[in-house]
Amino acid sequence: MNNKRSILNRKPKTASKNNVGSMDREWQKEQARLQMLRRNHEKYRDMRARQLYGTRTEKAELKDMERMQMMKSKMEQRQRVKREKDLDRKAYQEAEIYQEKQDMLHKQREEARKSYLHHIASQNRKLETFRRRKKEVHALKDEINRQNGPDFFARFGRNAL
């Protein structure tokens, strides 16, 4: 084993140095969060105190405030539902348009395919008639040559067989 490269000769890893800027930001975030929690705690404590020990007018004000908050939250929920419906409707319309385009493209491709196949079939029919006519003409030429040419027996005699 090579002693120079041994894992035992490596320096031990040390903790990274603290990032002071990051620590300050984290501390500020934590302080802001704690301050918000304190404010909420005080607000709920005041509300409970008014509910339990407040005068009639304070209790009525608290009920009115709760009613207003509930109305506000209902309005926000209705608006959110309306926005979601609008977004869903828009997405549905876009999907419909996309599907119509896809259907039209598919229809065009099918029409082009049918047209191409019809063209190929007509070309095949023309080629078949051309070949048939060529064969007929060749057969007629052979028949004419046979009729005009010397007879086998005339050329080779009757005893050639």
C-alpha positions in Angstrom: 0.0 0.0 0.0 1.2 3.5 -0.8 1.7 5.4 2.4 1.7 8.8 0.7 -1.8 8.3 -0.7 -3.3 6.6 2.4 -6.7 7.8 3.5 -5.3 8.0 7.0 -3.0 10.9 6.0 -5.8 13.1 4.9 -6.8 16.2 6.9 -10.0 15.7 8.9 -12.9 17.7 7.6 -13.8 20.8 9.6 -17.1 22.6 9.9 -17.7 25.3 7.4 -17.3 28.9 8.6 -20.4 30.7 9.5 -21.9 33.0 7.0 -22.7 36.2 9.0 -25.0 37.7 6.4 -27.0 34.6 6.2 -27.3 34.4 9.9 -28.5 38.0 10.2 -31.2 37.4 7.6 -32.3 34.2 9.3 -32.4 36.0 12.7 -34.5 38.8 11.2 -36.9 36.3 9.6 -37.3 34.5 12.9 -37.9 37.8 14.8 -40.5 38.9 12.2 -42.3 35.5 12.6 -42.2 35.7 16.4 -43.6 39.3 16.3 -46.4 38.2 14.0 -47.3 35.4 16.4 -47.3 37.8 19.4 -49.6 40.2 17.5 -52.0 37.3 16.7 -51.9 36.0 20.2 -52.7 39.5 21.6 -55.5 40.0 19.1 -57.1 36.6 20.0 -56.6 37.4 23.7 -58.4 40.7 23.3 -61.2 39.1 21.4 -61.7 36.4 24.0 -61.7 39.0 26.8 -64.3 41.1 25.0 -66.5 38.0 24.4 -66.3 36.9 28.0 -66.1 40.2 29.9 -67.1 42.9 27.5 -70.1 45.2 27.6 -73.1 44.7 25.3 -71.8 47.2 22.8 -68.4 45.6 22.7 -70.0 42.2 22.2 -72.2 43.6 19.4 -69.2 45.2 17.7 -67.3 41.9 17.9 -70.3 40.1 16.4 -70.5 42.7 13.6 -66.8 42.4 13.0 -67.0 38.6 12.8 -70.1 38.9 10.5 -68.1 41.3 8.3 -65.1 39.0 8.2 -67.4 36.0 7.3 -69.1 38.0 4.5 -65.7 39.1 3.2 -64.4 35.5 3.2 -67.6 34.3 1.4 -67.1 37.1 -1.2 -63.5 36.1 -1.7 -64.5 32.4 -2.0 -67.2 33.3 -4.6 -64.7 35.4 -6.5 -62.2 32.5 -6.4 -64.8 30.0 -7.6 -65.8 32.4 -10.4 -62.2 32.8 -11.5 -61.7 29.1 -11.4 -64.8 28.5 -13.5 -63.6 31.2 -16.0 -60.2 29.5 -16.2 -61.9 26.1 -16.6 -64.2 27.5 -19.3 -61.2 29.0 -21.1 -59.2 25.8 -20.9 -62.3 23.8 -22.2 -62.7 26.2 -25.1 -59.0 25.9 -26.0 -59.2 22.2 -25.8 -62.3 22.2 -28.1 -60.5 24.4 -30.6 -57.5 22.1 -30.5 -59.7 19.1 -30.9 -61.5 20.7 -33.9 -58.1 21.5 -35.5 -57.0 17.9 -34.9 -60.3 16.5 -36.4 -59.9 18.8 -39.4 -56.3 17.8 -40.0 -57.3 14.1 -39.7 -60.1 14.6 -42.2 -57.8 16.4 -44.6 -55.2 13.6 -44.3 -57.9 11.0 -44.9 -59.2 12.9 -48.0 -55.6 13.2 -49.3 -55.0 9.5 -48.7 -58.3 8.5 -50.5 -57.4 10.8 -53.4 -53.9 9.2 -53.6 -55.3 5.7 -53.5 -57.8 6.6 -56.2 -55.0 8.0 -58.3 -52.9 4.9 -57.8 -55.8 2.7 -58.7 -56.6 4.6 -61.9 -52.9 4.5 -62.9 -52.9 0.7 -62.2 -56.0 0.3 -64.4 -54.3 2.3 -67.2 -51.1 0.2 -66.9 -53.2 -3.0 -67.0 -55.1 -2.0 -70.1 -51.8 -0.9 -71.7 -50.2 -4.3 -71.0 -53.3 -6.1 -72.2 -53.4 -4.1 -75.4 -49.7 -4.7 -75.9 -50.2 -8.4 -75.4 -53.1 -8.4 -77.9 -51.0 -6.4 -80.5 -48.2 -8.9 -80.0 -50.5 -11.8 -80.4 -52.0 -10.2 -83.6 -48.5 -9.6 -84.9 -47.6 -13.3 -84.2 -50.7 -14.4 -85.9 -50.0 -12.2 -89.0 -46.4 -13.4 -89.1 -47.6 -17.0 -88.9 -50.1 -16.5 -91.7 -47.7 -14.6 -93.9 -44.6 -16.7 -93.1 -43.9 -20.1 -94.7 -45.6 -23.1 -93.3 -43.4 -25.4 -91.2 -44.2 -28.3 -93.4 -43.5 -26.2 -96.4 -40.1 -25.3 -95.1 -39.0 -28.6 -93.8 -41.2 -31.0 -95.7 -43.8 -33.4 -94.6 -41.4 -36.0 -93.4 -39.6 -33.7 -90.9 -41.4 -35.1 -88.0 
